[in-house]
C-alpha cells in the first residue's frame, strides 16, 4: 500500500473509532506486565534484567505515541532519561502505575505538555 493510501486509511480508521467513542468514556487498555505498579518498578531497582524490560516497555509506548501522533512526536530520549523520569513519577505517586509515567512522558516530551483529550 502506498504511503498516501496508508495515511488515508489510518485517518479513516481513527475517524471511525472516534465516532464510536462519542459520549462514551472507554478506559484505556494497557498491554503490559501483570504488575505495572510503581511498587513493582521500585522493586526492580536491584534486578537489572527486569528494570531493562520495564524501560524497554516504556520506550515502546513512546514509539507508539510517535506512530499515532506523527505531528507531535517525542524527541529522542535515552534509557537513562526514561528511568529517571519513571523514578521521579513513582517517588511522587508511590501508589500509581508506571504505565501512567510513560503516558505523562509522551505528553511532556512531545511538546504538547498536556494529556491527550477527546
N, C-alpha and C positions, 0 to 999 in steps of 0.2 A: 504494500500500500504506500503511495507516495506521501511525503511529509504533509502536504496541504490536506489531503483526504484524512490522514490520521488526526490532524488537529481539528478538522471539521467534525469527525466522528467523536472525538473527546469532548468537544464543546457541546455537541448534541447530547451525549451521554450525561454530562454534568447538568444540562438544562432539564433533562428528563428526571434526573434524581432530585433536583431542586423542586420541580413541580410536584413530585410525590411527597416531598417533605414539608410542603407549605402547611403551616398550622400545627404540625406535629413535631415535638421536640424528641428526636430519636437519640438515645445515648450513644456516644462514640464507642465502638467496639475495638478494643486494643488487642492486637495479636502479639503476644509476647511471652514472657515467662510465667510460670504458675504463681510466683510471688513477686509482684512488682512494687513492693512496699519500700519506703526509704529505710526501713529496718533491714530488709534483705540487702539493699545497696550498701549500707554501713557495715553489715556483717561480711561483705565480700572484700573489705579492705585488705585483709590478710590472705586472700585467696586470689592470686594474680590471674589464674585462668578464668575464674568466674567473673572477676571485675572486667577482664578484657572482653568477655562475651557481652556483658551489660553495656560497655562503652560502644562496642560494635553495633549493638541493637539501637542505641540512641543515634549513632551516626546514620544508620539505615532509615530511621524516622526522618532525620534531617534531609536525607537524599530523597525520600518520598515526598517531603514538603516541596523540594525543588522541582520534582517532576510535576506535581499538581499545581504549583504556583510559579510558573516559569518567569513571570514578570517581577516577582518578589523573592528571589532565591536567597537562601542562606549562603553567606560567603564561605570561603574555605576556612575550616576550623579544625584544629588539631585534636587528637585524642586527649591530650593533657588538658586542653581547654574544656572539652566535654566533661571530663572527670571533675575538674574544678567547679564547673557550673552546677553539676548534679550534686556535688558535695555541699555547695552553698545552699541550694534549694532544700536538700534534705536536712541540713542543720536548722534552717528557718522553719521547716514544716516536717518534723520528725514522724508525724502520723500520716504524711502524704504518700504519694506514689511517685516513683522516679520516672514513670511514663509521663506524668504531668510536667516534670522538669524538662523532658525532651520537647514537649509541646510549647512550653514557655520559651525555650531556646529558639525554636523556629520563629516565634513572634519577635524576639529580641534581635536575633542575628539576621533576620531578613530585612531589617529596616522598617518593618511595619510597626513594631513596638506596641502592638495591641493584639488581643486574641482575635482569631477569625470569627466573625459573626455571620449569621444568616441574613 
